[in-house]
Amino acid sequence: MAKLSGTVCIFDLDGTLVNSAPDLTAALNRALLREGLKEIDESKVRGLVGEGARALLTRGFAMQDRVFPDGEEADRLVLDYIDDYASRISEHSHAFPGVEDALDRLSDLGATLAICTNKVERLTEPLLKDLGLWDRFAEIVSADSLPEKKPSALPLLTIKERTGAERGVMLGDTATDFLAAEAAGMPCLIFKEGYGAGDPRIAGAPVFDDYEALPELVLALPQGA
């Protein structure tokens, strides 16, 4: 039997599988400029990513001492941002080095591959298809696929149930991923080259910084939910 048979490896998307920060930053800055605010450097935007478009905009406004609006105005700003980002979603985004080889190796070991992202579905699918990654995953759950998103355990447990896996492993880069895995009773590996570096909530989490080493690290993890 393959060593990872019965295991589903659940990947976060932004900052874990894909370096999407350049396009996220560009879209955020276009939104800020439309509202008379200043652009934010990509190095700072990386730390704002992980909980979806509304949270990204709210944090971008807050960095300039501006309160993000409520109600219909907030909905308009979020929709405008999503429309703009969707139109240029993969101009500069790319899979991190070694991702595709690691996915191949995990599949060869018998693992089922899945994605759990806080991107909405209308952004998740085109990004993955543009980068040639869509068909590699047995299950993909986005922010609006279920009533709850990460850090809730629901998306991870739903993926585990839908894939028929006996065990789930979360691969992410932020506290949102780590907390979701913790709530679901799953082990989690944090990608050090992602966007959550420096967050004290993941200070003690096991990490990886090289996709070449990932399959062996997954094999070495303790059994989880």
C-alpha positions as CSV (number, residue, x, y, z in Angstrom):
1,M,0.0,0.0,0.0
2,A,1.2,3.5,-0.8
3,K,2.6,5.3,2.3
4,L,0.1,8.2,2.2
5,S,-2.9,6.2,1.1
6,G,-5.9,7.5,3.0
7,T,-4.3,10.9,3.6
8,V,-5.6,14.1,2.1
9,C,-3.1,16.9,1.8
10,I,-5.0,20.2,2.0
11,F,-3.2,23.2,0.6
12,D,-3.9,26.9,1.2
13,L,-3.6,28.8,-2.1
14,D,-2.2,32.4,-1.7
15,G,1.2,32.4,-0.1
16,T,1.4,28.6,0.0
17,L,1.0,27.1,-3.5
18,V,1.1,30.4,-5.4
19,N,3.0,33.7,-5.0
20,S,0.0,35.9,-5.8
21,A,1.3,38.9,-3.8
22,P,2.3,41.0,-6.8
23,D,-1.2,40.8,-8.3
24,L,-3.0,41.2,-5.0
25,T,-0.9,44.2,-4.2
26,A,-1.5,45.8,-7.6
27,A,-5.3,45.3,-7.3
28,L,-5.3,46.6,-3.7
29,N,-3.4,49.7,-4.7
30,R,-5.7,50.4,-7.6
31,A,-8.6,50.2,-5.1
32,L,-6.8,52.5,-2.6
33,L,-6.0,55.1,-5.3
34,R,-9.6,55.1,-6.4
35,E,-10.5,56.2,-2.8
36,G,-7.9,58.9,-2.6
37,L,-5.5,56.8,-0.5
38,K,-1.8,56.0,-1.1
39,E,-0.3,52.8,-2.4
40,I,1.1,50.2,0.0
41,D,4.4,48.3,-0.7
42,E,4.1,44.7,-1.5
43,S,6.2,43.7,1.5
44,K,3.5,45.1,3.7
45,V,0.6,43.7,1.7
46,R,1.9,40.2,2.2
47,G,1.1,40.5,5.9
48,L,-2.5,41.5,5.1
49,V,-3.4,38.5,3.1
50,G,-5.2,35.4,4.3
51,E,-8.8,36.2,5.2
52,G,-10.3,37.3,1.9
53,A,-10.9,40.4,-0.1
54,R,-13.0,42.3,2.5
55,A,-10.4,41.8,5.2
56,L,-7.6,42.8,2.8
57,L,-9.3,46.1,2.0
58,T,-10.2,46.8,5.6
59,R,-6.6,46.3,6.6
60,G,-5.4,48.4,3.7
61,F,-7.7,51.3,4.8
62,A,-6.6,50.9,8.4
63,M,-2.9,51.2,7.5
64,Q,-3.8,54.8,6.4
65,D,-6.0,55.6,9.4
66,R,-9.2,55.3,7.3
67,V,-12.1,53.3,8.5
68,F,-13.5,50.8,6.0
69,P,-17.2,51.6,5.4
70,D,-20.2,49.5,6.3
71,G,-23.2,48.3,4.3
72,E,-23.7,48.9,0.6
73,E,-20.7,51.1,0.3
74,A,-18.5,48.3,1.6
75,D,-20.1,45.8,-0.7
76,R,-19.5,48.1,-3.7
77,L,-15.8,48.5,-2.8
78,V,-15.3,44.8,-2.4
79,L,-17.1,44.0,-5.7
80,D,-15.1,46.6,-7.5
81,Y,-11.9,45.2,-6.1
82,I,-12.8,41.6,-7.0
83,D,-13.9,42.6,-10.6
84,D,-10.6,44.5,-11.1
85,Y,-8.4,41.8,-9.6
86,A,-10.2,39.1,-11.6
87,S,-9.5,40.9,-14.9
88,R,-5.7,40.7,-14.2
89,I,-5.5,37.8,-11.8
90,S,-2.4,36.1,-13.1
91,E,-0.3,38.8,-14.7
92,H,2.6,38.3,-12.2
93,S,1.4,35.4,-10.0
94,H,3.2,32.0,-10.2
95,A,3.5,28.7,-8.3
96,F,6.3,28.7,-5.8
97,P,9.5,26.8,-7.0
98,G,9.1,23.1,-6.6
99,V,5.3,23.0,-6.1
100,E,4.5,20.8,-9.1
101,D,7.2,18.3,-8.4
102,A,6.1,18.1,-4.8
103,L,2.5,17.5,-5.9
104,D,3.6,14.7,-8.2
105,R,5.6,13.1,-5.4
106,L,2.7,13.3,-2.9
107,S,0.4,11.8,-5.5
108,D,2.9,9.0,-6.1
109,L,2.9,8.3,-2.4
110,G,-0.9,7.8,-2.5
111,A,-2.0,11.1,-1.1
112,T,-5.2,12.8,-2.3
113,L,-4.6,16.5,-3.0
114,A,-7.1,19.3,-2.1
115,I,-7.2,23.1,-1.7
116,C,-8.9,25.2,1.0
117,T,-8.6,28.9,0.4
118,N,-10.3,32.1,1.6
119,K,-10.4,33.3,-2.0
120,V,-13.9,33.3,-3.4
121,E,-14.7,30.7,-6.1
122,R,-14.8,33.2,-9.0
123,L,-11.2,34.0,-8.3
124,T,-9.9,30.6,-7.2
125,E,-10.8,28.8,-10.5
126,P,-9.3,31.2,-13.0
127,L,-6.1,31.6,-11.1
128,L,-5.6,27.8,-10.8
129,K,-6.5,27.3,-14.4
130,D,-4.2,30.1,-15.6
131,L,-1.3,28.5,-13.8
132,G,-2.1,24.9,-15.0
133,L,-2.9,23.6,-11.5
134,W,-6.7,23.2,-11.5
135,D,-6.8,19.5,-12.5
136,R,-4.3,18.4,-9.9
137,F,-6.8,18.6,-7.0
138,A,-9.6,16.2,-6.1
139,E,-11.4,18.8,-4.0
140,I,-11.3,22.6,-3.9
141,V,-13.1,24.6,-1.3
142,S,-13.2,28.4,-1.5
143,A,-14.3,31.1,0.9
144,D,-17.9,31.0,-0.3
145,S,-18.2,27.3,-0.9
146,L,-19.6,26.6,2.6
147,P,-21.3,28.6,5.3
148,E,-18.0,29.0,7.1
149,K,-14.4,29.6,6.0
150,K,-11.0,29.2,7.7
151,P,-10.2,29.5,10.6
152,S,-13.3,27.4,11.0
153,A,-12.7,23.7,11.0
154,L,-15.7,23.1,8.7
155,P,-13.9,23.5,5.3
156,L,-11.1,21.1,6.3
157,L,-13.5,18.5,7.7
158,T,-15.7,18.8,4.7
159,I,-12.8,18.1,2.4
160,K,-11.8,15.1,4.5
161,E,-15.3,13.8,4.3
162,R,-15.8,14.4,0.6
163,T,-12.5,12.7,-0.3
164,G,-13.1,9.8,1.9
165,A,-9.8,10.3,3.6
166,E,-8.9,8.7,6.9
167,R,-6.5,11.5,7.8
168,G,-6.0,15.2,6.9
169,V,-2.9,17.3,6.8
170,M,-3.0,21.1,6.3
171,L,-0.3,22.9,4.4
172,G,-0.5,26.7,4.8
173,D,1.3,29.9,5.6
174,T,-0.7,31.9,8.1
175,A,-2.4,31.7,11.5
176,T,-5.7,31.3,9.6
177,D,-4.5,28.0,8.3
178,F,-2.9,26.8,11.5
179,L,-6.0,27.6,13.6
180,A,-8.3,25.9,11.1
181,A,-6.1,22.8,11.3
182,E,-6.0,22.9,15.1
183,A,-9.8,23.2,15.2
184,A,-10.1,20.2,12.9
185,G,-7.6,18.1,14.8
186,M,-5.2,18.0,11.9
187,P,-1.4,18.4,11.8
188,C,-0.3,21.5,10.0
189,L,3.0,22.5,8.3
190,I,3.6,26.2,7.7
191,F,5.4,27.4,4.6
192,K,8.1,29.9,5.8
193,E,8.3,31.7,2.4
194,G,4.6,32.5,2.6
195,Y,2.8,35.6,4.0
196,G,2.4,34.8,7.7
197,A,6.0,35.2,8.8
198,G,6.4,36.8,12.2
199,D,2.8,36.1,13.4
200,P,3.2,35.0,17.0
201,R,0.2,32.7,16.7
202,I,2.3,30.4,14.5
203,A,5.6,30.8,16.3
204,G,5.7,27.2,17.5
205,A,4.2,25.5,14.4
206,P,6.3,23.0,12.4
207,V,7.6,24.7,9.2
208,F,9.0,24.0,5.7
209,D,10.9,26.3,3.4
210,D,11.6,24.0,0.5
211,Y,8.9,22.1,-1.5
212,E,11.5,19.5,-2.4
213,A,11.5,18.4,1.3
214,L,7.7,18.6,1.8
215,P,6.8,15.0,0.9
216,E,9.2,13.5,3.5
217,L,8.0,16.0,6.1
218,V,4.4,15.0,5.5
219,L,5.4,11.3,5.9
220,A,7.0,12.1,9.2
221,L,4.0,13.9,10.7
222,P,2.1,12.3,13.6
223,Q,-1.2,10.8,12.8
224,G,-4.0,13.4,12.9
225,A,-7.7,13.6,12.3
